[in-house]
Amino acid sequence: MLERVLLITLILSFLIGVLLSPLFIPFLRRLKFGQSIREEGPKSHQKKSGTPTMGGIVIVLSILVTSLFISFNYLSFSQEILLLLLVTVGFGVVGFLDDYIKVVMKRNLGLTSKQKLIGQLLISILFYFGLIQMDFSTELSIPATNISFDLGWLYFPLVIIMLVGASNAVNLTDGLDGLLAGTGAIAFGAFAVLAWHINALDVSIFSAAVVGAVLGFLVFNAHPAKVFMGDTGSLALGGAIAAIAIMTKMEILLILIGGVFVIETLSVIIQVISFKTRGKRVFKMSPLHHHYELSGWSEWRVVVTFWFVGMVFAVIAIYLEVWI
């Protein structure tokens, strides 16, 4: 029965994305919601200027409609899914405001770092209070072991750091056609399998809805992209994957499943520290995907390689959690 519901969820979310995108893309073009390409980015990206952005709205809508439909028809009422939607839609709204200011108001940097952080913190705090209402465990488990320890009040800052950190890490990965949509589908797919394995049915269904949504979006976002997800999509997906890791009590495993996002973030941190302390760059450009582009790799080769790496991380994580 569950397998059938998961399949219905995946297909429904995919179809919503595939059917909405062709209607939404021309609408974005008419509104002139085109992507501005940073001058300091790779020169090959300048031809992408004007490509419709804020396509993340379609992703969030697909997740929202599918999750609510499946929840009310198959699960009666799911607090878990509502909490996951709070984070996904909430972070999506923060990303939408950022995109709107960049694209419509022509302020290249969008929201300031402080404004974005305040929005992320407010949603993270609401999510934490939702967990409290559910008498959620504050224990932290070490993957592939029977070791766990209760963090007590320290679990609160962990939740905040995970949600804010993951949303920004995923946001950094959204730099090439299909890169985030593909790696995101793989990561959320891994969580769908793991949530199903531990009988967290609601979380598994939500994860499947995300997989369907990003795959539907990937049809139009694969190289050459007809639409970009923008911060609306990347922040929503980042918040969602952290919330799923928390709800499944796989907080540490998120580092492995989201290995591509972690590597991309570390490349930026290493680049900044190296340049500020030594005046030298470690990479030709960060995040890391740009380094490979400037090293002569085609965009498609970089994307497929990162998808493969993401798949390896996902398989290792499932192996650790299911078979060890």
Sequence and secondary structure as in RCSB ss.txt:
>XXXX:A:sequence
MLERVLLITLILSFLIGVLLSPLFIPFLRRLKFGQSIREEGPKSHQKKSGTPTMGGIVIVLSILVTSLFISFNYL
SFSQEILLLLLVTVGFGVVGFLDDYIKVVMKRNLGLTSKQKLIGQLLISILFYFGLIQMDFSTELSIPATNISFD
LGWLYFPLVIIMLVGASNAVNLTDGLDGLLAGTGAIAFGAFAVLAWHINALDVSIFSAAVVGAVLGFLVFNAHPA
KVFMGDTGSLALGGAIAAIAIMTKMEILLILIGGVFVIETLSVIIQVISFKTRGKRVFKMSPLHHHYELSGWSEW
RVVVTFWFVGMVFAVIAIYLEVWI
>XXXX:A:secstr
 HHHHHHHHHHHHHHHHHHHHHHHHHHHHHTT B    TTS GGGGGGTT B  THHHHHHHHHHHHHHHHHHHS
S  HHHHHHHHHHHHHHHHHHHHHHHHHTS  TT S HHHHHHHHHHHHHHHHHHHHHTT   EEE TTSS EEE
 GGGHHHHHHHHHHHHHHHHHHHTTSTTHHHHHHHHHHHHHHHHHHHTT HHHHHHHHHHHHHHHHHHHHHSSS 
S   HHHHHHHHHHHHHHHHHHTT TTHHHHHTHHHHHHHHHHHHHHHHHHHHS  SSSSSSHHHHHHHTT  HH
HHHHHHHHHHHHHHHHHHHHHHT 
